[in-house]
Amino acid sequence: MEQLFTLTTLTGILHSTIRLATPYLFASLGETISQRSGVLNLGVEGQMLMGAFAAFFVVVTTGSLLGGVVAAIFVGALLGLLMALVSVSFRAEQGISGIGMYLLGLGLSSLLFRLTLGSVQSVRGFAELALPGLSSIPVLGPALFKHSLLVYVAFALVPLVAYLLNRTTWGLNIRAVGDNPQAADTLGVPVIAIRYATVTVGGAMAAMGGASLSISAVNIFQENMTGGIGFIAVALVYFGGWRPVGVMLGILLFSLVSALQIWLQLVGIGIPSDLAVMLPYILTIIALALAPQRTGQPAALTRPFNRGMV
């Protein structure tokens, strides 16, 4: 057990925590923006899979990492628009339409993978980028400041999204639409346009989460490679109280336990591997069950907007 508390192991656990948090951050922050406008998107997992495939395919065929990122954002935005069309314009039940989006992304990414690539292969993805000065800090430097570019982008989005939602006119409109769309509409706020924009942005960010897996974290694509990340990301929005910083803290807690279970197996701690893999998900269930009643939930979440109806 003492092997778990060596300096090397603790540094490795912290480094893994930051790396594992990245796809959750992209997906959860995008879902936070969407839900703050009143739209629940359970199709995050499917959007992540399509983003992962699009980014990987472009990198395989062109060698351009920037092209892969752009492709993921474009595909995610298109799927976000489709989700907005179904949920906002057609006013379909958001939970059901979200599951449909997940199944679409799952099936389409698998089909395209088989038609184009056919087998698992690897690419040269984003390399680790050590921040000058900061990466040389003992212990914390290698753990916090030696990651790929997409890791830094994901964490930089936390204060950016918080500022957007809390300090800008657009953020005020998003929150107004999520709490009382009828009142916002009477004040001239374009409710439909706001919801379309937030769901589209959420889709693009979810796809970036997928890209952070396929061209940064593992540098491969395989069918259903997200393994439930999108659904956990949605749960972490609730856990974080619809606040970007709270969402990030929930993600870090989940990622810490995920990293811990990996290192428990690496150092040979004698616990069943199946139990170790279950630990992060058990923690998520317990945390959601024991968390106090959140006051940040948008009042109109999942409620379709009908002009003239209260």
N, C-alpha and C positions, 0 to 999 in steps of 0.2 A: 504493500500500500504506500510505503514511503516513496516509491518511484513516481507516484502521481504528483508529489510536491517538490520535485527538483526544479531548478530554475529553467532548464531546457523544456521540461514538460509544461510548466505553467505558461511560458512564453508561447509555446506551440498551441496551447488551448486558446489563449487570447487571440492569436493570429487567426486560428481557424474560426473563432467566433465572429470576427469582423468579416472574414471572407464568406462565411455561410449566410450572414445577414443580408448580403447584397441583393439577391433576387427577391427576397421578402420585402426589402425596402422599396424597390421600384414598384412592385405590385401593390403593396399596402398603401403607399402614398398616392398612387393613382386611384385606388379604390376609395381612399379617404376623400379625395376631391369629388369623385362621382357621388358618394353617399351624402356628402354635405349639401349637394343640390337636390337630394331626395331620391336618387336612383341607386338601387342595389344591383350590382353586377356580379352574379355568381359564375359568369363565364370567364373569369380571370384566368383559370387554369388553361382553358382552350386558347386564349389569346397569348398566353406565355408560350405554349407549344408552337403556335404558328410563328411567333417572333423568333423563337429558338431555331426553327427550321429555316426561316427566311434569311436570318443572319448567317447561319452556317452555310447554306447553299451559295450565297453570294461570295463568301470568303473562299469556299472551295473552288468556285468557277472563275473568280477574278483576283483573288489574293488580297482584296482591299478590306481592311477591318472597318474603315469609315463607311464603305459601301454596305457592309453587313449591318452596321448600326442604323444607317438610313433606311435600309430595307425593312428591318424589324419595326422601326417607328412607323413607316408607311403602312405595312400590313396591319399592325396593331391599331392604327388610326382608322383604317377601313373597317376592321371588325368592330371597333368602337362605334362607328357610324351606323353599322348594321344593328348593333345592340340598341342604339338610341332610336333608330327607326321603329324597331319592334316594341320597345318599352315605352318610349315617349310619344311617338306619333300614333302607333296602333294601340297604345295603352294596354299591352298584354301584361299578364301577371308576371312580375319581375323575377320571381324565383324560378318559374317554369322556363321563361325565355333565357334566363342565365344558364340553366342546365342545358338547354338546347345549344347555346353558344359554346359551352364546354364540349359537348359531343361533336359539334361541327369542327372545332379546333383539333380535337383528338383524332377524329377520323380523317380529316383533310391532311393534317401534318403526316400521319402514317402513310396515307395514299401517295402523297407527293414524294415522301422519302423513298418508298419502294419504286416509284416510277423513275426517279431521277438519280438517286445515289445507289440504292439497292442493298448496300451493306454499310456497316459502321466503319467510319474512317476518321482520322484526326486532322486537325488543321493547326497552324501556328497562330494562336490567338494573342490577346493582349498580354504582354509580358509584365512582370512585376516592376513597378516604378518606385524606387526609393527616393523619398523626398529629402533633398539636401539638408543636412544639419539635423532635422528631426529624426531621421532614420538611425542616426548614430547615438541617440539617447539610450542608455543601458536599459535592457528589458523591454520598456515600452516602445522604444524606437522600432526595432524589428517587428514587433507585434502590431503596431498601429500605423506605421508609416512606410511599409514596404508591401504594397499591394498593386493590383492592376488599376488602370485608369478608371474603369467602370465602378470599382469599389469607391474611389474618391468621389465620383459623380453621384453615386447613390446617397452617400452621407451628406454631400453638399446640398442635395435636394431637400433635406429635412428643414433647415432654416428657411430655404427659399419658398417651400410650400406653406410653412407657417406664416411667413410674411405675406404671401399672396392671399391667404384666407383671412388674415386678421388685420392687415394694414393697407389693403387696396380697395378701390371701389368695386372692382370685379369680384374680389373675395366677399365683400359685403353683400353683393347681389347674389352670389352663390348661396351664402348662408340664409339670406332672406327667402330665396326660392325653396331651399330645403326645409325651412320652418313653416312658412305660410305662403305658398305660391299664389293663392288668390289675392292676398293683400299686396304682394309684390307686383302682381299684374296690374292692379288698380293704380299703382304708383309709376307705371310705365316700364317696369323691368321686363325684358323679353324672356319670359320663363322658358319657353320651348328652346330658344337659342342657347340659353345658359345651360340647360340640361344636355342639349346636343354637344356643346363644347366640352363640358366636364366628362361626359361618358367617352367622348372621342379621345381626350387627353388621357383618361384613365386606361383606355385600351392601348394607347401608344406606350404608356409607362409599363403596363403589364408585359407587353411584347419586349420591352427593354430588359425586363427581369428575365425573360426567357433567353434573350441574347447574351445576358451576363453569364448564363450557364454554358451555352454552346460555344461561345468564342472567347470566354475569359476564364471561367472556373474549371471546366473539364475539357474544353476544346474538342468535343465530339457531339454528334447528335444521334440519338436513338429514340425509338418510339416510346411515347409516354415518359419521357425522361424527367419531367417535373415532379412526378410522384406525389402529387397532392399539395405542392407548394402554394398553388393559387388558392385553394380552399383554406389553408392555414393562414394565408395572407388576409383573407376576408375576416376570419375570426379575430386576427390581431388588431384589426381596425376597431372592433367592438371592445377588445381588451384595452386598447389605448384611449378609449373615450373620444374617438373621432378627432384627436389632437395629434399633429405630426410628431411632436416630441414624445408624447405618451405611446404612440404607435412604435416609434423607434425603440423605446425602452422595453416594450413587450417583445419586440423582435430580438433585441440583444439577449434578453433572458432566455427565449426559446433557442436561439443560436448557441448560447453558452452551454445549455444542457445537451444540445446536439453535438457540439464539439467535445464535450466531456465524455459522452458515450463512445465517440470514436477513439479518444485517447485511452479510455479504460480498456478497450480491446487491444490497442497498440502496445501498451505497457504490460499487458497480460494479467490484469486484475481478474480474479476468478469469479466472474458473474456470467450467467448465460447470455450469449450474444443477442438472442431474441429479446430478452428483457431490456438490455442496454438500448437497442434500437427503439423500443417502445417508450422509453423515458421522456423524450421531448413531447410526444403526443399525450401521454398521461398528464404531464405538467400543464399542457394547454387546456385540457378538459377541467382539471382542478382549478386552474387560475380563472377560467371563465365562470365556473360554478361558484367560486368563493368571492369573486370581485364584487365590490359594492355597486349598488344601482348607479348607473352612469347618468349624468345630467346633460351630457353633450349630444345625445342622439337627436338628429334632425327630426322634428315633429312630423314632417310629411314624408319620411323615408318609406319607400315602396308605394306611396300613394300617387296614382296618375293624376295629371292636371287636366281639369275640364273647365274651360273658361265659363264663368257665370254660375258655377256650382260650388257650394261650400262644403 
